[in-house]
Amino acid sequence: MCKKLDLQQFIYRKESFGNIPQSEENKDRFNIAFGVDSHYVPQMGIMITSILINNPDCNLYVHVFLNSILDEDINKLKTLSDHYRNIQIDVYYIDVSVFKNFHVGKSYTVATYNRIIIAQVLYPSISKLLYIDADTLCVGKILELKNLSFDDKMILAVLDRGDWLPAHKQEIKIPESQDYFNAGVLYIDLQKWNEFKMSEKMIELLNERKLSYQDQDALNLIAIGQIKAIPVRFNQFFLMNEENEDIPSDTLFLHFAGLLKPWQPWCENPKRLIYHEYLNKSLWSNFVYKPRNYREKRMMGNAALHQNQFSTALKWYYLYLREKLKL
């Protein structure tokens, strides 16, 4: 039997700021959570801005679980809560020692695991919660989620898709006939999550196994029969390495899944401008992406060369070679 863990002990600090009047605390209240570190706070801020723009009548309670943040970004979150009267932001600082044995790769940090503890920490004060990745945008009415029925399931999520999926199921030993869900947008019944000891089971599994898609794989391996599929419009993939059709009119969340992101300087997909529309309306309008490994430094060089910025391109190629040769 999986041992019950007190994950609250790994929250060493909490900050709260917002302006929702006490008399309106429960009026159309919607709880949403993010798990990030300093690298993804700007994207999260842009995502929150997109929710606020498209949902002015919804009281939004945002729960941010992070292990690092820049002072300028915490100040922007405070300013965001001052500017909009329908948002409260709670920031939870995580002691990442809870994930000390988890695998960390070059394309992601330990922050990818932050979502694992959210549902336990927030229960029982919250009954239903939307967890969403920061590489998303809201382009619809978020309260639509409240109209969905859980049908006695623990999680509502969208089925993942792609040519890679059959081989991946085989790799992690999931039957071909079993559904596999994308973990970028999860609407969660927190009571069922905690009764099922989902956080504890995921921590136990991830301490034992190295999984390609980390906590998403763990979710699919553990929550068999506990997830209900919902329409794609609640997690509409918008891949920047593909030609995308126009956004379906009923889309709620756009998910920029995949390695190529619309905020990266080397992304040339015309549909990236959809993201930049919200970026420019946010407090992060001056956000400039910084490469996080030598491969991205090479891509920065390519982007600069394409724009005829030859000295900048040479700088990035030099930094790319210097870092690569050290490996």
N, C-alpha and C positions, 0 to 999 in steps of 0.2 A: 504493500500500500504506500502511495506517495505521501511523504511527510509534509504536514502543514508548515508553511514558512511565514514569518512576519516580515513582509517586504517593506513595511512602513519604516523600519529601522534604517533602510538605505536612502531615505530622504533626509538630508542633513540641513536643509534650509528651504524656506518657502517665502515667496513674495507675492503680494496681491495688489492689483490696482484696477480701477474701473469706476464707472459712474452710474450704474443702473440703480435707480431709486428703489429703496426697500419695498415700497408699495407695489412695484412692478416686477419683483424678483421671479415670480412664477408665471408671468404672462408670456405665453409662447416662448418659453425658455428652451434653449437647445444647448446641449453639452457636447463639446468636440475636443479631442485631444491630439497632440502631436508628440513625437519622440524625436529629438534633434540634438545636434551639437552646434558649435559656433559656425561650422561650415554651411549649415543649412538654415540658420535663423533668417537670413534675408528672404529666401524662397518661402519660408513659412509666413513671414510678414506679408509678402505679396499675396499668398493664398488667403490669408485672413482678410486682407483688403478686398479681395474679389468677393468673399462672402458678404462683407458689410455693404459693398456697393449694390449687390443684387438682392439683399435681404434687409432693407432698412427697418422693417417692422418686427424683426425677430430679435429677442434678447439673447445674445450669444455669450456663453460661458466657455472660455478657452482655457484648457489645462495643458501647459507646456512642460514636458518632462525632458530635462537636458542635463548634460554633465559639463558644459562649457558655453560661455556666451561673452561677446565683447561688450564693453561698457556702452559703446555707441548704440548697440542693438537693444540692450535693455532699456536705454533711454528712449529709443524709438517706439518700443512696445508701450512704455508709459505714455508717450505723446499720442500714440494711436488711441489709447483708452481715454485720453482727454478730449480728443477730436470727435470721437463717436460716442454718443450717449447710450448706445445699446450694447456695450461690451464690457465684460469683466475678464481680466486675464490673471490666472494663477500660475506662477512659475515654480516648479519643483526641481530642486537640485539633487541629482542622483550620485550616490557613491557607487562608482562602477565596479567596485570590488565584487559585487554580486555576480558580475559577468567575467570574472578573472580567468576562467578556464575556457571561455568561448573563443571560437575561431574568428580572426579578423583578417580581411584580405586587403588588397591594394585599392580596390574600388569602393570600399565601404569601411566605416569605423565601428567602434563598439556601440555607438549611438543607435545603430540599427536594431539593437536589442532592447532599447528603452521601452518600447511598447509592451513588452512582456509583463512589466510590473504595474502598468497603469491601472488595469481593471481591478486589481486587488487594493491598491492604495486609495482609490476613489470610492470604493464600496464600503458601507451601505448608504452613504449620503447621496449617491446617484444611482438610479436604477438602469437607465439606458444611456449609452455613450457611443458617439461616432469617433472611431480612430481613423485618421487619414494621413497619408504620406504628404510631405511638403512639396513634392514635385507634381503638384496638381493645381487646378483652378476650379473655382465654383462659378458656373454660368447659369444657374437656375435657382429655384426656391428650395432652400434646405429643409423646410418643414415638411416637404413631401415624404421624407423618410419616416415621419411619425405615423403616416397612414399605412405603412407596411405592416403586415402581420408576421410575427415570428413563428407561428404554428408550432409552438413548444420547442423551437430550436434555440441554440445558444448564440449563434452569429448569423447575420445576413451578409452575404458577399457575392461578388460576381465571379463567374467561372473564368479561369485563366485560359489563354488560347495561344496558339502558335505551333509551327512545325517542330519546335524543340521539345514539346511536351511529352510525346510518347516515350522518347529516349530518356527523358528526365524521370518520368515515373518509374521506368525500369531501373534506373540508377539508384533511386532511393527506396526501391522495393514497394511501390504502390501499384496495386492491380490496374491494368489498363482500363478496366470498366469503372474504376472509382473516380469520382469527380475530384478535380484539383482546382482550388480557389486562389485568386490573387489577394494578397493581404494588404494591398495599398489603400483599400477602403473597407472598413469593417464596422458594421453597426452591431453593437454588443449588448446582450442582456447580462448585466453585471452579476446578478444573483446566480444565474445558471453558471456563469464563468467560474465564480468562486465555489459554488457547490461541487463543480466538476474538478476543482483544483487545477485549473488550466495553467495558471502561471507556474505553479510548482512542477507540473508535468513537463512543461516546455523547458524550464531550467534544468531539470533532471536529464532530459533527452539531449539538450545542447551541450551539457557537460560530458556526455558520453560519445556523441557523434559529431563529425564534421560534415555539415550539409552545405550544398552549393548555394541554395537560396535561404540559408540560415533559418530565421524564425518563421518564414513563410512555409518552408518544408516541414518544420516542426508542427505548425498549426495543422497542416493537412495530414500528417502522420498520426496525430493524437485525436483531433476533433472529428473522427469518423462518425457520420450520422448526426452530427451536431450543428451542421452548417446548412442554411437554406440558400439556394441560388436566387438572385434577384436580377432584374433586367440590366443589360449592358450600360444603359444610360446613366446608371449610378456610378460607373467606373469606366468611362469611355476612353480606351487607349488612344493616344495621339502620338505616334512614334515619329521622331524627327528624322530618322534614316529612311523613311518611306514617304511616298506621295499620299497625302491624306485627302479624302473627300471633304466637302463642307461639313461642319459640325451639325449633327442631327438636332433639330429644333427642340427636342425633348430632353437633351443632355443636361444632367445636373453637375457632374464632375468630369473634367478633362484630366487625364492622367498621362503625363509625359514620361512613360515608362521607357526602359532601355538606357543604354549608356550615353547616347547623344541627347543633350538637353537644350532647350531654346535659349537659355541664358549664356551658353558657352559661345565665345567669340567665333569659333570655327563652325558653328551651326549656320547653314545657309538655306535651310528649308523656309520657303516663303511663309508658311503657316506659323513660324516662330513669332511673327508680329502680333498674333493673338495674345501671346504671353506678354509681350512688351507693352501692349496697351495697358494692362493692369500694372505692370512694373512702373510705368511712367506716372500712374495715378497714385502710387504708394509712397510711403516715406523712404522707401529704398530705391527711389528713382535714379540715384547716383551709384547703384550697386555695380561693381566691376568684378567679374569672376576671376579668381586666382587659381592657376593650375595646381593640382595636388600631387602630381607624380611626373616622372620624366616623360612619359608618353604624352601627357597633356601639354607639357612644355613644347614638345615637337609640334603638336597641333596648333599651339599659339603662334609658333613660327610660321607654319603654313598659312594661317589666317592673315598674319601681318604681310606676308609675301603676296598673297592674293590681293591685298589692298594697296600694294606698291609701297608699303612701309618697310623699306629695305633695312634700315639700321635697327628697327625694332625686331624684324625677323632674325637678323644676325644675333641679336642679344638672346632671343629665345632658343635658337639653335645651339648657341654656346652653352646655355644653361642645361639644355637637354643632354648634350654630349657629356658635359662634366658630371652630371648626376648618373647617367647611364654607365659610364666607364668605372664608376665607383662600385657598381653592383657586382 
